[in-house]
């Protein structure tokens, strides 16, 4: 798939960031806002299929997703791919590289994405001068760990049907909470069945059969490229999962 990646001048000033208007995210105070405004150096516009960061590489930038969907993944030597988690607006990309020197996973754009670009080397100033933002980074890292715990439980112990229901319920809940769905029209999770298979650790054939069971039960509708959740409560019941109540969450 063709990949396109281009830096652009800062088009959305942090003062006018659309994420600040969403009830999901906590706002910055004036000092924090001033630092984050200077921390952001550009915006990155990427097309679907673009590799944003590469496993094993050093990256001088950090990114916050401003718009669009992406996913984190690792690939085995024989080409098999495991999708670890999905990136939605407000999520931070690339923090791991600051601590591990090299990235231990890759990130790819699932849809068109707009990313805020930050200078990695300025993280030291953030920790030294803005303890509240430093706490936010710790919260973000801790939240990612708790999500991966739930994903590991799903792959290790849930049945194929429960795994598929959990994944779609989890992503639908995150998309609803983050405010990425349009107010009108289908609220589509932009995953192909291959993405689902690579997340659940199932073959494509097994994934297709499993998703058909959910579709036949009337809880989801599979579209050309993605799915729409029709019965959230039933999907939660099939998955045996309920989302935790987080309240407002930070972002950088």
Secondary structure, 3 states (H helix, E strand, C coil): CCCCEEEECCCCCHHHCHHHHCCCECCCCHHHHHHHHHHEEEEEEECCCCEEECCCCCCCEEEEEEECCEEEEEECCCCCEEEEEEECCCCEECHHHHHHCCCCCEEEECCCEEEEEEEHHHHHHHHHHCHHHHHHHHHHHHHHHHHHHHHHHHHHHCCHHHHHHHHHHHHHHHHHHHCCCCCCCCCEECCCHHHHHHHHCCCHHHHHHHHHHHHHCCCEEEECCEEEECCHHHHHHHHCCCCCCCCCECCC
